[in-house]
Structures are given as C-alpha cells and as structure tokens.
C-alpha cells in the first residue's frame, strides 16, 4: 500500500474510491502519568508521551490502511493526521486520506 501526503502519485492515473480513516485513543498507565507530571516541573521531553503518540499514529495508520484495503485500494493520497486530548493523559489520533485505485 502506497501512502502519500500529496494529491497525486507521479506517473499514475488515479481513480478515487473515497475517504478512509483509522483512529485510536491511547493513554499511559498511572505510574507513567505521575512520573511525566514531575518532568514538567524541570522541563524536557516527555518521552513516555512521545512514545504513546508514536504508537497511536502507527495504529491509526494501520487501521486506515485496512479500511483502504477493504475498498480494494492500491494507495491512499492526501494522508493527514489529527489529534485531540480526550482527558488528562489520553489522546485520540486519527489518520485519514483518500483511497485510490490505479487505472
């Protein structure tokens, strides 16, 4: 599956199949949440949250690809990501784009 953040793929003529998406809501355990809150006092990267968001993006992307495969897509163009906090220490990540088939 080809994923691009442009609205075209060089050398390919595309047939649009429709919007595809994948999402997840992730959180860290209470222990990680507490240690990360102490880190905010001294500054620096919150590595547990960086890891959490990387995992969430990967899972959302995987789910988007599965959605595209169900439509018989060869690729997804205009891939975008969105995230939002849903509560303290938890975030939703959504991956979305347009499923296409090569002509």
Backbone as CSV, one residue per row, in Angstrom:
resi,resn,N_x,N_y,N_z,CA_x,CA_y,CA_z,C_x,C_y,C_z
1,UNK,0.856,-1.174,0.000,0.000,0.000,0.000,0.903,1.239,0.000
2,UNK,0.646,2.122,-0.947,1.398,3.373,-1.038,0.625,4.444,-0.267
3,UNK,1.328,5.165,0.599,0.734,6.269,1.359,1.506,7.535,1.034
4,UNK,0.800,8.582,0.602,1.452,9.855,0.311,0.614,10.998,0.862
5,UNK,1.278,12.114,1.134,0.541,13.276,1.629,0.283,14.295,0.519
6,UNK,0.451,13.867,-0.732,0.122,14.704,-1.887,-1.185,14.192,-2.488
7,UNK,-1.747,14.957,-3.422,-2.997,14.523,-4.039,-2.766,13.762,-5.341
8,UNK,-1.526,13.358,-5.589,-1.188,12.598,-6.794,-0.019,11.670,-6.492
9,UNK,0.201,10.717,-7.396,1.376,9.853,-7.355,1.988,9.940,-8.746
10,UNK,3.205,10.390,-8.835,3.864,10.598,-10.128,3.762,9.368,-11.017
11,UNK,3.347,9.597,-12.255,3.279,8.528,-13.235,2.071,7.627,-13.120
12,UNK,1.154,7.926,-12.210,-0.032,7.086,-12.022,-1.297,7.899,-12.278
13,UNK,-2.239,7.274,-12.983,-3.562,7.865,-13.132,-4.437,7.228,-12.062
14,UNK,-5.158,8.053,-11.324,-5.868,7.567,-10.137,-7.380,7.624,-10.290
15,UNK,-8.013,6.611,-9.752,-9.470,6.585,-9.631,-9.776,6.705,-8.138
16,UNK,-10.504,7.744,-7.762,-10.825,7.972,-6.351,-11.881,6.976,-5.873
17,UNK,-11.637,6.352,-4.747,-12.581,5.396,-4.177,-13.352,5.977,-2.996
18,UNK,-12.754,6.898,-2.276,-13.449,7.504,-1.148,-12.553,7.727,0.062
19,UNK,-13.123,8.359,1.048,-12.426,8.680,2.298,-12.189,7.412,3.098
20,UNK,-10.995,7.283,3.637,-10.683,6.189,4.559,-10.077,6.795,5.819
21,UNK,-10.260,6.106,6.919,-9.756,6.635,8.184,-9.430,5.508,9.141
22,UNK,-8.658,5.846,10.128,-8.350,4.940,11.221,-8.098,5.791,12.445
23,UNK,-8.515,5.314,13.595,-8.289,6.109,14.808,-8.063,5.203,16.008
24,UNK,-7.538,5.810,17.048,-7.332,5.120,18.322,-7.285,6.168,19.429
25,UNK,-7.586,5.744,20.620,-7.413,6.581,21.807,-6.435,5.845,22.700
26,UNK,-5.356,6.512,23.049,-4.283,5.899,23.834,-4.085,6.656,25.141
27,UNK,-3.629,5.929,26.147,-3.237,6.561,27.406,-2.057,5.797,27.992
28,UNK,-1.382,6.434,28.913,-0.303,5.781,29.650,-0.859,5.385,31.008
29,UNK,-0.186,4.419,31.639,-0.652,3.985,32.951,-0.408,5.063,34.004
30,UNK,-1.047,4.928,35.126,-0.981,5.932,36.193,0.457,6.214,36.625
31,UNK,1.293,5.187,36.733,2.686,5.378,37.139,3.429,6.276,36.167
32,UNK,3.266,6.031,34.863,3.916,6.860,33.850,3.359,8.277,33.892
33,UNK,2.058,8.388,34.117,1.415,9.701,34.176,2.019,10.536,35.307
34,UNK,2.234,9.920,36.451,2.798,10.629,37.604,4.239,11.044,37.330
35,UNK,5.052,10.124,36.788,6.452,10.470,36.524,6.560,11.558,35.465
36,UNK,5.676,11.534,34.486,5.713,12.564,33.447,5.274,13.922,34.004
37,UNK,4.370,13.927,34.978,3.952,15.204,35.567,5.108,15.839,36.339
38,UNK,5.964,15.027,36.954,7.152,15.580,37.618,8.124,16.161,36.601
39,UNK,8.207,15.542,35.441,9.111,16.014,34.394,8.720,17.423,33.930
40,UNK,7.437,17.747,33.995,7.003,19.089,33.573,7.554,20.170,34.494
41,UNK,7.936,19.796,35.703,8.491,20.779,36.644,9.893,21.222,36.235
42,UNK,10.669,20.299,35.656,12.053,20.616,35.302,12.252,20.856,33.810
43,UNK,11.271,20.490,33.034,11.352,20.698,31.586,11.978,19.518,30.865
44,UNK,11.890,19.541,29.568,12.456,18.479,28.741,11.377,17.659,28.071
45,UNK,11.829,16.728,27.256,10.896,15.883,26.504,10.178,14.913,27.423
46,UNK,8.891,14.750,27.199,8.092,13.777,27.928,8.103,12.486,27.097
47,UNK,9.140,11.683,27.295,9.385,10.540,26.421,8.256,9.515,26.441
48,UNK,7.628,9.305,27.579,6.529,8.335,27.641,5.366,8.795,26.760
49,UNK,5.115,10.102,26.714,4.030,10.614,25.878,4.426,10.629,24.403
50,UNK,5.690,10.886,24.115,6.171,10.804,22.733,5.982,9.383,22.221
51,UNK,6.354,8.420,23.028,6.187,7.005,22.673,4.705,6.680,22.476
52,UNK,3.867,7.162,23.378,2.437,6.909,23.286,1.875,7.451,21.974
53,UNK,2.260,8.670,21.602,1.735,9.279,20.380,2.276,8.572,19.136
54,UNK,3.527,8.129,19.168,4.080,7.370,18.040,3.324,6.054,17.845
55,UNK,3.043,5.373,18.941,2.274,4.126,18.880,0.867,4.391,18.359
56,UNK,0.258,5.474,18.820,-1.101,5.814,18.392,-1.140,6.130,16.898
57,UNK,-0.157,6.892,16.397,-0.116,7.203,14.957,0.058,5.936,14.132
58,UNK,0.922,5.041,14.597,1.154,3.786,13.869,-0.120,2.941,13.816
59,UNK,-0.830,2.856,14.921,-2.068,2.075,14.965,-3.157,2.718,14.115
60,UNK,-3.289,4.035,14.192,-4.286,4.737,13.376,-3.980,4.551,11.889
61,UNK,-2.699,4.613,11.519,-2.302,4.409,10.124,-2.652,2.992,9.677
62,UNK,-2.345,2.014,10.511,-2.655,0.619,10.186,-4.148,0.432,9.949
63,UNK,-4.963,1.036,10.801,-6.418,0.916,10.655,-6.914,1.620,9.396
64,UNK,-6.296,2.745,9.040,-6.653,3.443,7.805,-6.327,2.562,6.598
65,UNK,-5.151,1.927,6.619,-4.743,1.043,5.526,-5.719,-0.130,5.393
66,UNK,-6.139,-0.704,6.496,-7.118,-1.799,6.455,-8.432,-1.335,5.841
67,UNK,-8.845,-0.118,6.173,-10.057,0.477,5.600,-9.892,0.619,4.086
68,UNK,-8.727,1.080,3.649,-8.452,1.255,2.220,-8.405,-0.095,1.505
69,UNK,-7.779,-1.084,2.115,-7.707,-2.420,1.508,-9.094,-3.022,1.325
70,UNK,-9.997,-2.746,2.268,-11.372,-3.248,2.161,-12.084,-2.669,0.938
71,UNK,-11.663,-1.497,0.488,-12.233,-0.882,-0.709,-11.515,-1.329,-1.985
72,UNK,-10.455,-2.105,-1.840,-9.675,-2.541,-2.993,-8.684,-1.495,-3.471
73,UNK,-8.264,-0.613,-2.598,-7.365,0.487,-2.960,-5.936,0.002,-3.184
74,UNK,-5.235,0.720,-4.055,-3.812,0.496,-4.282,-2.969,1.474,-3.468
75,UNK,-3.585,2.600,-3.080,-2.846,3.647,-2.372,-3.819,4.538,-1.619
76,UNK,-3.255,5.368,-0.746,-4.026,6.418,-0.074,-3.274,7.719,-0.302
77,UNK,-3.969,8.698,-0.867,-3.370,10.008,-1.107,-3.936,11.013,-0.110
78,UNK,-3.269,12.158,-0.007,-3.678,13.215,0.929,-3.767,12.704,2.368
79,UNK,-2.816,11.882,2.776,-2.829,11.347,4.144,-2.588,12.486,5.131
80,UNK,-3.426,12.546,6.133,-3.339,13.571,7.172,-3.530,12.907,8.530
81,UNK,-3.039,13.591,9.555,-3.206,13.137,10.937,-3.821,14.256,11.752
82,UNK,-4.652,13.877,12.695,-5.237,14.835,13.634,-5.188,14.204,15.014
83,UNK,-5.025,15.027,16.019,-5.036,14.504,17.389,-5.770,15.480,18.292
84,UNK,-6.294,14.919,19.360,-7.020,15.732,20.334,-6.934,15.049,21.693
85,UNK,-6.792,15.843,22.723,-6.817,15.304,24.081,-8.267,14.998,24.433
86,UNK,-8.511,13.804,24.950,-9.865,13.445,25.350,-10.034,13.474,26.867
87,UNK,-8.901,13.419,27.569,-8.868,13.574,29.022,-7.405,13.692,29.423
88,UNK,-7.128,13.984,30.665,-5.749,14.110,31.134,-4.991,12.818,30.863
89,UNK,-3.918,12.898,30.071,-3.077,11.732,29.819,-3.578,10.800,28.736
90,UNK,-4.648,11.173,28.026,-5.171,10.324,26.953,-5.431,11.185,25.726
91,UNK,-5.131,10.626,24.569,-5.306,11.378,23.332,-5.868,10.482,22.243
92,UNK,-6.687,11.098,21.393,-7.173,10.414,20.202,-6.290,10.830,19.041
93,UNK,-5.928,9.876,18.218,-5.194,10.155,16.987,-6.001,9.569,15.842
94,UNK,-6.186,10.370,14.793,-6.895,9.913,13.608,-6.001,10.092,12.396
95,UNK,-5.958,9.076,11.553,-5.283,9.142,10.259,-6.385,9.063,9.212
96,UNK,-6.304,9.909,8.186,-7.327,9.868,7.153,-6.744,10.295,5.816
97,UNK,-7.393,9.891,4.767,-6.960,10.228,3.426,-7.969,9.724,2.412
98,UNK,-7.581,9.783,1.134,-8.452,9.344,0.039,-7.900,8.056,-0.557
99,UNK,-8.695,7.019,-0.525,-8.306,5.739,-1.117,-8.408,5.864,-2.633
100,UNK,-7.400,5.340,-3.334,-7.391,5.391,-4.795,-6.990,4.052,-5.369
101,UNK,-7.407,3.835,-6.607,-7.028,2.652,-7.358,-6.312,3.156,-8.603
102,UNK,-5.276,2.435,-9.040,-4.560,2.810,-10.242,-5.369,2.408,-11.467
103,UNK,-5.438,3.302,-12.459,-6.171,2.988,-13.701,-5.270,2.216,-14.635
